[in-house]
């Protein structure tokens, strides 16, 4: 009897996105998708961090005026 190895949610998501993009662009490797995801996540994190810093500056500037 063969034991089924289920894929994790991120693995299934990458497979689905890869299949969809592969159909459109003629094939995208999993490593490229992973790199693109990491870059997009990093940009999102930097943007969120910048927004938090701006909000903190506004609050502290508003308290002192």
PDB file with one MODEL, atoms N, CA, C and O in Angstrom:
MODEL        1
ATOM      1  N   UNK A   1       0.841  -1.180   0.000  1.00  0.00           N
ATOM      2  CA  UNK A   1       0.000   0.000   0.000  1.00  0.00           C
ATOM      3  C   UNK A   1       0.885   1.242   0.000  1.00  0.00           C
ATOM      4  O   UNK A   1       1.848   1.335   0.762  1.00  0.00           O
ATOM      5  N   UNK A   2       0.557   2.160  -0.836  1.00  0.00           N
ATOM      6  CA  UNK A   2       1.358   3.380  -0.967  1.00  0.00           C
ATOM      7  C   UNK A   2       0.781   4.486  -0.090  1.00  0.00           C
ATOM      8  O   UNK A   2      -0.418   4.763  -0.132  1.00  0.00           O
ATOM      9  N   UNK A   3       1.629   5.104   0.689  1.00  0.00           N
ATOM     10  CA  UNK A   3       1.200   6.203   1.540  1.00  0.00           C
ATOM     11  C   UNK A   3       1.219   7.494   0.714  1.00  0.00           C
ATOM     12  O   UNK A   3       2.220   7.828   0.080  1.00  0.00           O
ATOM     13  N   UNK A   4       0.118   8.191   0.736  1.00  0.00           N
ATOM     14  CA  UNK A   4       0.029   9.449  -0.005  1.00  0.00           C
ATOM     15  C   UNK A   4       0.771  10.545   0.739  1.00  0.00           C
ATOM     16  O   UNK A   4       0.605  10.720   1.946  1.00  0.00           O
ATOM     17  N   UNK A   5       1.573  11.263   0.015  1.00  0.00           N
ATOM     18  CA  UNK A   5       2.264  12.405   0.609  1.00  0.00           C
ATOM     19  C   UNK A   5       1.547  13.660   0.154  1.00  0.00           C
ATOM     20  O   UNK A   5       1.602  14.034  -1.018  1.00  0.00           O
ATOM     21  N   UNK A   6       0.895  14.286   1.066  1.00  0.00           N
ATOM     22  CA  UNK A   6       0.146  15.496   0.744  1.00  0.00           C
ATOM     23  C   UNK A   6       1.077  16.689   0.720  1.00  0.00           C
ATOM     24  O   UNK A   6       2.014  16.773   1.513  1.00  0.00           O
ATOM     25  N   UNK A   7       0.821  17.594  -0.176  1.00  0.00           N
ATOM     26  CA  UNK A   7       1.621  18.812  -0.264  1.00  0.00           C
ATOM     27  C   UNK A   7       1.087  19.830   0.728  1.00  0.00           C
ATOM     28  O   UNK A   7      -0.101  19.847   1.051  1.00  0.00           O
ATOM     29  N   UNK A   8       1.982  20.671   1.199  1.00  0.00           N
ATOM     30  CA  UNK A   8       1.557  21.720   2.109  1.00  0.00           C
ATOM     31  C   UNK A   8       0.821  22.803   1.326  1.00  0.00           C
ATOM     32  O   UNK A   8       0.880  22.840   0.097  1.00  0.00           O
ATOM     33  N   UNK A   9       0.147  23.658   2.026  1.00  0.00           N
ATOM     34  CA  UNK A   9      -0.619  24.732   1.383  1.00  0.00           C
ATOM     35  C   UNK A   9       0.262  25.622   0.514  1.00  0.00           C
ATOM     36  O   UNK A   9      -0.122  25.913  -0.618  1.00  0.00           O
ATOM     37  N   UNK A  10       1.434  26.074   0.990  1.00  0.00           N
ATOM     38  CA  UNK A  10       2.289  26.888   0.114  1.00  0.00           C
ATOM     39  C   UNK A  10       2.756  26.146  -1.132  1.00  0.00           C
ATOM     40  O   UNK A  10       2.864  26.744  -2.202  1.00  0.00           O
ATOM     41  N   UNK A  11       3.036  24.843  -1.004  1.00  0.00           N
ATOM     42  CA  UNK A  11       3.449  24.056  -2.163  1.00  0.00           C
ATOM     43  C   UNK A  11       2.332  23.961  -3.196  1.00  0.00           C
ATOM     44  O   UNK A  11       2.570  24.080  -4.397  1.00  0.00           O
ATOM     45  N   UNK A  12       1.113  23.747  -2.712  1.00  0.00           N
ATOM     46  CA  UNK A  12      -0.022  23.671  -3.638  1.00  0.00           C
ATOM     47  C   UNK A  12      -0.266  25.014  -4.303  1.00  0.00           C
ATOM     48  O   UNK A  12      -0.581  25.072  -5.492  1.00  0.00           O
ATOM     49  N   UNK A  13      -0.122  26.103  -3.540  1.00  0.00           N
ATOM     50  CA  UNK A  13      -0.303  27.440  -4.104  1.00  0.00           C
ATOM     51  C   UNK A  13       0.731  27.717  -5.185  1.00  0.00           C
ATOM     52  O   UNK A  13       0.401  28.218  -6.260  1.00  0.00           O
ATOM     53  N   UNK A  14       1.986  27.386  -4.893  1.00  0.00           N
ATOM     54  CA  UNK A  14       3.036  27.590  -5.896  1.00  0.00           C
ATOM     55  C   UNK A  14       2.795  26.753  -7.144  1.00  0.00           C
ATOM     56  O   UNK A  14       3.034  27.216  -8.259  1.00  0.00           O
ATOM     57  N   UNK A  15       2.330  25.537  -6.963  1.00  0.00           N
ATOM     58  CA  UNK A  15       2.031  24.686  -8.117  1.00  0.00           C
ATOM     59  C   UNK A  15       0.899  25.281  -8.954  1.00  0.00           C
ATOM     60  O   UNK A  15       0.966  25.298 -10.183  1.00  0.00           O
ATOM     61  N   UNK A  16      -0.131  25.763  -8.281  1.00  0.00           N
ATOM     62  CA  UNK A  16      -1.271  26.340  -8.993  1.00  0.00           C
ATOM     63  C   UNK A  16      -0.869  27.599  -9.742  1.00  0.00           C
ATOM     64  O   UNK A  16      -1.210  27.772 -10.912  1.00  0.00           O
ATOM     65  N   UNK A  17      -0.144  28.475  -9.061  1.00  0.00           N
ATOM     66  CA  UNK A  17       0.306  29.710  -9.705  1.00  0.00           C
ATOM     67  C   UNK A  17       1.264  29.385 -10.845  1.00  0.00           C
ATOM     68  O   UNK A  17       1.194  29.992 -11.913  1.00  0.00           O
ATOM     69  N   UNK A  18       2.144  28.443 -10.619  1.00  0.00           N
ATOM     70  CA  UNK A  18       3.085  28.042 -11.661  1.00  0.00           C
ATOM     71  C   UNK A  18       2.385  27.484 -12.885  1.00  0.00           C
ATOM     72  O   UNK A  18       2.759  27.788 -14.018  1.00  0.00           O
ATOM     73  N   UNK A  19       1.366  26.665 -12.651  1.00  0.00           N
ATOM     74  CA  UNK A  19       0.609  26.113 -13.771  1.00  0.00           C
ATOM     75  C   UNK A  19      -0.113  27.215 -14.540  1.00  0.00           C
ATOM     76  O   UNK A  19      -0.130  27.220 -15.771  1.00  0.00           O
ATOM     77  N   UNK A  20      -0.706  28.143 -13.800  1.00  0.00           N
ATOM     78  CA  UNK A  20      -1.433  29.234 -14.452  1.00  0.00           C
ATOM     79  C   UNK A  20      -0.492  30.128 -15.245  1.00  0.00           C
ATOM     80  O   UNK A  20      -0.772  30.464 -16.396  1.00  0.00           O
ATOM     81  N   UNK A  21       0.613  30.509 -14.637  1.00  0.00           N
ATOM     82  CA  UNK A  21       1.572  31.367 -15.338  1.00  0.00           C
ATOM     83  C   UNK A  21       2.253  30.615 -16.468  1.00  0.00           C
ATOM     84  O   UNK A  21       2.558  31.191 -17.512  1.00  0.00           O
ATOM     85  N   UNK A  22       2.489  29.337 -16.258  1.00  0.00           N
ATOM     86  CA  UNK A  22       3.115  28.530 -17.290  1.00  0.00           C
ATOM     87  C   UNK A  22       2.261  28.462 -18.544  1.00  0.00           C
ATOM     88  O   UNK A  22       2.779  28.472 -19.661  1.00  0.00           O
ATOM     89  N   UNK A  23       0.970  28.395 -18.356  1.00  0.00           N
ATOM     90  CA  UNK A  23       0.071  28.359 -19.507  1.00  0.00           C
ATOM     91  C   UNK A  23       0.100  29.686 -20.262  1.00  0.00           C
ATOM     92  O   UNK A  23      -0.064  29.718 -21.481  1.00  0.00           O
ATOM     93  N   UNK A  24       0.309  30.770 -19.534  1.00  0.00           N
ATOM     94  CA  UNK A  24       0.332  32.090 -20.173  1.00  0.00           C
ATOM     95  C   UNK A  24       1.679  32.432 -20.788  1.00  0.00           C
ATOM     96  O   UNK A  24       1.743  32.997 -21.880  1.00  0.00           O
ATOM     97  N   UNK A  25       2.748  32.092 -20.093  1.00  0.00           N
ATOM     98  CA  UNK A  25       4.065  32.558 -20.525  1.00  0.00           C
ATOM     99  C   UNK A  25       4.949  31.460 -21.117  1.00  0.00           C
ATOM    100  O   UNK A  25       6.091  31.733 -21.487  1.00  0.00           O
ATOM    101  N   UNK A  26       4.467  30.269 -21.210  1.00  0.00           N
ATOM    102  CA  UNK A  26       5.269  29.207 -21.795  1.00  0.00           C
ATOM    103  C   UNK A  26       6.148  28.487 -20.795  1.00  0.00           C
ATOM    104  O   UNK A  26       6.999  27.696 -21.201  1.00  0.00           O
ATOM    105  N   UNK A  27       5.983  28.720 -19.530  1.00  0.00           N
ATOM    106  CA  UNK A  27       6.730  27.975 -18.514  1.00  0.00           C
ATOM    107  C   UNK A  27       7.537  28.869 -17.591  1.00  0.00           C
ATOM    108  O   UNK A  27       8.434  29.587 -18.034  1.00  0.00           O
ATOM    109  N   UNK A  28       7.218  28.822 -16.317  1.00  0.00           N
ATOM    110  CA  UNK A  28       7.947  29.561 -15.287  1.00  0.00           C
ATOM    111  C   UNK A  28       8.377  28.547 -14.247  1.00  0.00           C
ATOM    112  O   UNK A  28       7.569  27.753 -13.765  1.00  0.00           O
ATOM    113  N   UNK A  29       9.646  28.578 -13.906  1.00  0.00           N
ATOM    114  CA  UNK A  29      10.134  27.595 -12.934  1.00  0.00           C
ATOM    115  C   UNK A  29       9.689  27.960 -11.523  1.00  0.00           C
ATOM    116  O   UNK A  29       9.389  29.115 -11.220  1.00  0.00           O
ATOM    117  N   UNK A  30       9.655  26.958 -10.690  1.00  0.00           N
ATOM    118  CA  UNK A  30       9.242  27.146  -9.299  1.00  0.00           C
ATOM    119  C   UNK A  30      10.202  28.080  -8.561  1.00  0.00           C
ATOM    120  O   UNK A  30       9.774  28.872  -7.722  1.00  0.00           O
ATOM    121  N   UNK A  31      11.487  27.991  -8.868  1.00  0.00           N
ATOM    122  CA  UNK A  31      12.457  28.845  -8.178  1.00  0.00           C
ATOM    123  C   UNK A  31      12.246  30.318  -8.529  1.00  0.00           C
ATOM    124  O   UNK A  31      12.412  31.194  -7.680  1.00  0.00           O
ATOM    125  N   UNK A  32      11.881  30.586  -9.783  1.00  0.00           N
ATOM    126  CA  UNK A  32      11.609  31.977 -10.169  1.00  0.00           C
ATOM    127  C   UNK A  32      10.368  32.504  -9.457  1.00  0.00           C
ATOM    128  O   UNK A  32      10.327  33.662  -9.041  1.00  0.00           O
ATOM    129  N   UNK A  33       9.356  31.648  -9.318  1.00  0.00           N
ATOM    130  CA  UNK A  33       8.161  32.062  -8.583  1.00  0.00           C
ATOM    131  C   UNK A  33       8.491  32.344  -7.123  1.00  0.00           C
ATOM    132  O   UNK A  33       7.992  33.307  -6.540  1.00  0.00           O
ATOM    133  N   UNK A  34       9.327  31.508  -6.542  1.00  0.00           N
ATOM    134  CA  UNK A  34       9.714  31.689  -5.148  1.00  0.00           C
ATOM    135  C   UNK A  34      10.492  32.988  -4.978  1.00  0.00           C
ATOM    136  O   UNK A  34      10.247  33.740  -4.034  1.00  0.00           O
ATOM    137  N   UNK A  35      11.426  33.255  -5.883  1.00  0.00           N
ATOM    138  CA  UNK A  35      12.198  34.502  -5.817  1.00  0.00           C
ATOM    139  C   UNK A  35      11.290  35.714  -5.971  1.00  0.00           C
ATOM    140  O   UNK A  35      11.421  36.694  -5.238  1.00  0.00           O
ATOM    141  N   UNK A  36      10.368  35.643  -6.927  1.00  0.00           N
ATOM    142  CA  UNK A  36       9.439  36.760  -7.136  1.00  0.00           C
ATOM    143  C   UNK A  36       8.575  36.983  -5.901  1.00  0.00           C
ATOM    144  O   UNK A  36       8.310  38.124  -5.522  1.00  0.00           O
ATOM    145  N   UNK A  37       8.143  35.905  -5.281  1.00  0.00           N
ATOM    146  CA  UNK A  37       7.348  36.013  -4.064  1.00  0.00           C
ATOM    147  C   UNK A  37       8.126  36.618  -2.915  1.00  0.00           C
ATOM    148  O   UNK A  37       7.598  37.433  -2.159  1.00  0.00           O
ATOM    149  N   UNK A  38       9.382  36.221  -2.783  1.00  0.00           N
ATOM    150  CA  UNK A  38      10.220  36.786  -1.725  1.00  0.00           C
ATOM    151  C   UNK A  38      10.462  38.280  -1.948  1.00  0.00           C
ATOM    152  O   UNK A  38      10.437  39.069  -1.003  1.00  0.00           O
ATOM    153  N   UNK A  39      10.693  38.654  -3.196  1.00  0.00           N
ATOM    154  CA  UNK A  39      10.910  40.072  -3.503  1.00  0.00           C
ATOM    155  C   UNK A  39       9.641  40.864  -3.212  1.00  0.00           C
ATOM    156  O   UNK A  39       9.695  41.924  -2.589  1.00  0.00           O
ATOM    157  N   UNK A  40       8.498  40.347  -3.665  1.00  0.00           N
ATOM    158  CA  UNK A  40       7.228  41.042  -3.426  1.00  0.00           C
ATOM    159  C   UNK A  40       6.946  41.147  -1.927  1.00  0.00           C
ATOM    160  O   UNK A  40       6.472  42.180  -1.455  1.00  0.00           O
ATOM    161  N   UNK A  41       7.234  40.090  -1.185  1.00  0.00           N
ATOM    162  CA  UNK A  41       7.043  40.130   0.261  1.00  0.00           C
ATOM    163  C   UNK A  41       7.960  41.133   0.937  1.00  0.00           C
ATOM    164  O   UNK A  41       7.554  41.827   1.869  1.00  0.00           O
ATOM    165  N   UNK A  42       9.195  41.208   0.467  1.00  0.00           N
ATOM    166  CA  UNK A  42      10.134  42.185   1.017  1.00  0.00           C
ATOM    167  C   UNK A  42       9.701  43.608   0.752  1.00  0.00           C
ATOM    168  O   UNK A  42       9.801  44.469   1.626  1.00  0.00           O
ATOM    169  N   UNK A  43       9.219  43.859  -0.457  1.00  0.00           N
ATOM    170  CA  UNK A  43       8.733  45.200  -0.798  1.00  0.00           C
ATOM    171  C   UNK A  43       7.525  45.547   0.060  1.00  0.00           C
ATOM    172  O   UNK A  43       7.418  46.669   0.553  1.00  0.00           O
ATOM    173  N   UNK A  44       6.617  44.599   0.242  1.00  0.00           N
ATOM    174  CA  UNK A  44       5.442  44.839   1.078  1.00  0.00           C
ATOM    175  C   UNK A  44       5.843  45.130   2.529  1.00  0.00           C
ATOM    176  O   UNK A  44       5.272  46.011   3.171  1.00  0.00           O
ATOM    177  N   UNK A  45       6.818  44.389   3.033  1.00  0.00           N
ATOM    178  CA  UNK A  45       7.280  44.612   4.403  1.00  0.00           C
ATOM    179  C   UNK A  45       7.930  45.982   4.562  1.00  0.00           C
ATOM    180  O   UNK A  45       7.694  46.671   5.554  1.00  0.00           O
ATOM    181  N   UNK A  46       8.747  46.380   3.590  1.00  0.00           N
ATOM    182  CA  UNK A  46       9.375  47.706   3.648  1.00  0.00           C
ATOM    183  C   UNK A  46       8.340  48.821   3.579  1.00  0.00           C
ATOM    184  O   UNK A  46       8.456  49.830   4.275  1.00  0.00           O
ATOM    185  N   UNK A  47       7.332  48.633   2.740  1.00  0.00           N
ATOM    186  CA  UNK A  47       6.273  49.637   2.624  1.00  0.00           C
ATOM    187  C   UNK A  47       5.494  49.750   3.928  1.00  0.00           C
ATOM    188  O   UNK A  47       5.207  50.854   4.390  1.00  0.00           O
ATOM    189  N   UNK A  48       5.153  48.614   4.518  1.00  0.00           N
ATOM    190  CA  UNK A  48       4.427  48.630   5.782  1.00  0.00           C
ATOM    191  C   UNK A  48       5.270  49.255   6.888  1.00  0.00           C
ATOM    192  O   UNK A  48       4.758  50.033   7.693  1.00  0.00           O
ATOM    193  N   UNK A  49       6.547  48.924   6.932  1.00  0.00           N
ATOM    194  CA  UNK A  49       7.436  49.512   7.935  1.00  0.00           C
ATOM    195  C   UNK A  49       7.551  51.012   7.780  1.00  0.00           C
ATOM    196  O   UNK A  49       7.565  51.743   8.770  1.00  0.00           O
ATOM    197  N   UNK A  50       7.634  51.474   6.548  1.00  0.00           N
ATOM    198  CA  UNK A  50       7.706  52.906   6.292  1.00  0.00           C
ATOM    199  C   UNK A  50       6.436  53.616   6.754  1.00  0.00           C
ATOM    200  O   UNK A  50       6.497  54.706   7.323  1.00  0.00           O
ATOM    201  N   UNK A  51       5.289  52.992   6.506  1.00  0.00           N
ATOM    202  CA  UNK A  51       4.017  53.580   6.932  1.00  0.00           C
ATOM    203  C   UNK A  51       3.945  53.674   8.457  1.00  0.00           C
ATOM    204  O   UNK A  51       3.453  54.663   9.000  1.00  0.00           O
ATOM    205  N   UNK A  52       4.432  52.652   9.138  1.00  0.00           N
ATOM    206  CA  UNK A  52       4.427  52.664  10.607  1.00  0.00           C
ATOM    207  C   UNK A  52       5.337  53.772  11.136  1.00  0.00           C
ATOM    208  O   UNK A  52       4.966  54.499  12.058  1.00  0.00           O
ATOM    209  N   UNK A  53       6.518  53.897  10.555  1.00  0.00           N
ATOM    210  CA  UNK A  53       7.448  54.948  10.990  1.00  0.00           C
ATOM    211  C   UNK A  53       6.843  56.322  10.760  1.00  0.00           C
ATOM    212  O   UNK A  53       6.951  57.196  11.620  1.00  0.00           O
ATOM    213  N   UNK A  54       6.209  56.526   9.610  1.00  0.00           N
ATOM    214  CA  UNK A  54       5.566  57.811   9.327  1.00  0.00           C
ATOM    215  C   UNK A  54       4.460  58.105  10.330  1.00  0.00           C
ATOM    216  O   UNK A  54       4.326  59.236  10.796  1.00  0.00           O
ATOM    217  N   UNK A  55       3.668  57.092  10.662  1.00  0.00           N
ATOM    218  CA  UNK A  55       2.586  57.282  11.631  1.00  0.00           C
ATOM    219  C   UNK A  55       3.138  57.630  13.015  1.00  0.00           C
ATOM    220  O   UNK A  55       2.590  58.493  13.701  1.00  0.00           O
ATOM    221  N   UNK A  56       4.203  56.974  13.420  1.00  0.00           N
ATOM    222  CA  UNK A  56       4.823  57.270  14.717  1.00  0.00           C
ATOM    223  C   UNK A  56       5.354  58.699  14.731  1.00  0.00           C
ATOM    224  O   UNK A  56       5.188  59.409  15.722  1.00  0.00           O
ATOM    225  N   UNK A  57       5.988  59.125  13.645  1.00  0.00           N
ATOM    226  CA  UNK A  57       6.488  60.499  13.571  1.00  0.00           C
ATOM    227  C   UNK A  57       5.352  61.505  13.642  1.00  0.00           C
ATOM    228  O   UNK A  57       5.465  62.528  14.319  1.00  0.00           O
ATOM    229  N   UNK A  58       4.245  61.215  12.937  1.00  0.00           N
ATOM    230  CA  UNK A  58       3.089  62.135  12.985  1.00  0.00           C
ATOM    231  C   UNK A  58       2.535  62.244  14.393  1.00  0.00           C
ATOM    232  O   UNK A  58       2.191  63.335  14.848  1.00  0.00           O
ATOM    233  N   UNK A  59       2.448  61.110  15.089  1.00  0.00           N
ATOM    234  CA  UNK A  59       1.894  61.126  16.450  1.00  0.00           C
ATOM    235  C   UNK A  59       2.788  61.896  17.406  1.00  0.00           C
ATOM    236  O   UNK A  59       2.304  62.687  18.215  1.00  0.00           O
ATOM    237  N   UNK A  60       4.085  61.666  17.315  1.00  0.00           N
ATOM    238  CA  UNK A  60       4.989  62.349  18.244  1.00  0.00           C
ATOM    239  C   UNK A  60       5.087  63.837  17.903  1.00  0.00           C
ATOM    240  O   UNK A  60       5.238  64.660  18.807  1.00  0.00           O
ATOM    241  N   UNK A  61       5.008  64.193  16.649  1.00  0.00           N
ATOM    242  CA  UNK A  61       5.042  65.588  16.241  1.00  0.00           C
ATOM    243  C   UNK A  61       3.757  66.292  16.679  1.00  0.00           C
ATOM    244  O   UNK A  61       3.796  67.450  17.094  1.00  0.00           O
ATOM    245  N   UNK A  62       2.628  65.603  16.590  1.00  0.00           N
ATOM    246  CA  UNK A  62       1.352  66.169  16.984  1.00  0.00           C
ATOM    247  C   UNK A  62       1.267  66.400  18.486  1.00  0.00           C
ATOM    248  O   UNK A  62       0.635  67.363  18.922  1.00  0.00           O
ATOM    249  N   UNK A  63       1.889  65.539  19.286  1.00  0.00           N
ATOM    250  CA  UNK A  63       1.857  65.670  20.740  1.00  0.00           C
ATOM    251  C   UNK A  63       2.678  66.864  21.221  1.00  0.00           C
ATOM    252  O   UNK A  63       2.342  67.495  22.223  1.00  0.00           O
ATOM    253  N   UNK A  64       3.746  67.164  20.505  1.00  0.00           N
ATOM    254  CA  UNK A  64       4.647  68.236  20.924  1.00  0.00           C
ATOM    255  C   UNK A  64       4.174  69.633  20.515  1.00  0.00           C
ATOM    256  O   UNK A  64       4.671  70.628  21.044  1.00  0.00           O
ATOM    257  N   UNK A  65       3.228  69.722  19.587  1.00  0.00           N
ATOM    258  CA  UNK A  65       2.787  71.027  19.087  1.00  0.00           C
ATOM    259  C   UNK A  65       1.763  71.657  19.958  1.00  0.00           C
ATOM    260  O   UNK A  65       1.297  72.758  19.666  1.00  0.00           O
TER     261      UNK A  65
ENDMDL
END
